[in-house]
Amino acid sequence: MKKLMKLLQSSKKHDLNYGKDSFPSKPLLATDDNFDTLIAKYPIVVVDFWAEWCLPCRVIAPVIEELAEKYSGKIVFIKLNVDENPITASRYNITSIPTLMIFKNGKPIDVIVGAYPKKIIEERIKRHIEK
């Protein structure tokens, strides 16, 4: 049992990509349980509120992947499935998806609702890096 618990704890640390200096190049998966920890850990976080049945969410998913890789080291991207994590979605009044919410130092500072082209999403995100 102890071995199992140790294995679970180590895999959780790996999944969340713990380490102050590490910025993942792929979006992290958030849950109601780890959301606050993730947004507090990194200075700038872009959260993609989405659902599997949402076609516009699927359309922007590759854009989120590309931007996560491009801005690794500056921004962390997080995906939160609103159907599986209704507490967090409700807390931030997510009523339409996809919604991208940008957090700086753990506080929401900007929101993009809808599936926009990569250029528009990137321009909105870049504003917050340069401040």
N, C-alpha and C positions, 0 to 999 in steps of 0.2 A: 504493500500500500504506500509506504514511504517513497519507494522508487517511482510509482505512478504519479504521486503528488509533485515530486521533484521534476519529473518529465513535463507535466502539465505547466508548471510554473516557468520552466525554461522555454517552452514553446510559446507561451504568452509573451514573454519578453522579446522573443525573436519576431513574433508576428507584429508587435507594435514598434519594432525597430528602435528599441531603447538605446539611449546614448545621446548625450547633449549635442555632440558634434555631428551626429548623423542625420542627414536629410534624405529620405527615400526618393528614389527616382520613379517610383510607381505610386499610385494612390493607395493610401491605407484604408482599411475597412473599419468603420466606426460602428459602435453599438450604443444603446442607451447607457450601458455600463462604463464604457471607456471614453465616451465623447469628451467630457470635461477634461480628462487627463490629456487627451491628444491636442485639444485646442490651446491648452495652457502650456504645453511643452515647447511649441514652436512660435517664433515671433509673428509670422504671417501664415495663415492657413486658409485654404479655399475648400469649403465643404460643398460637395455635390449631393443635394437631396434628390433622390431618384426612386423609381420602382421598376420592377422587371416588366410589367405590362405597359409601361409608358414608352411609346415609340420615339417621341422627341428626346427622351432620356438616352435611348440607345443611339440616337443620331449623334449626340454630343459626347458620348462615352469615349470614342477614339480621340477626340479633341482634348479631353481631360487627360488621357494617357500621354499624349504628345507634350502637353504643357507641363505635366509633372516631371517628365524627363528633361525638358528644356530648362526649367527653372529649379531643378534639384540643387540644393545648397542655398536657395533664397526663399522658396515657398514650399510648403507641404500641402499636398492635395489629399482630401479625405472623401470617401464615398459613404453615405448613410442611406440605407434602404428604409424609406418612410413606412412601408408596410410592416417591416420587422422591428422597427424602432419608433413606435408612435409617441413615446414620451418626449423624446428630443425634438421630433418634428412639431409636436404641439407646442412645446416650450418656445420655439422660435417662430410660431405662427405660420408654418409652411402649409399653404392652402393650394398651391399650384406647383407642378413639377414639370420639367427640371427647375430647380432653384439652386443657384450658386450663391453661397453666403461667404463673404470674405471677413476673416477675423484678424485683428491685430492685437497682440498681447492679450489674447483671450476674450476680446470684446468684438461684437459684430460692427463692421464699419461700412459695409456696402453689400448690396443684394442685386443679383441679376436673375430675373424670372423669365424663363422661356429658353428655347433653343436658338441661340444666335450663332453666326459664323465665328470661326476661330479668331479671325482678326479683331472682331468687336470684343470678344471675351478677353483676349490677350491685352488689348488696349486698356480695358477696365482694371485688369489685374496689375498691369505694369505701373499704373498711377500710384499704387500703394507701395510698390518697391522703392520708387524714386523719392518718396516723402521722407 
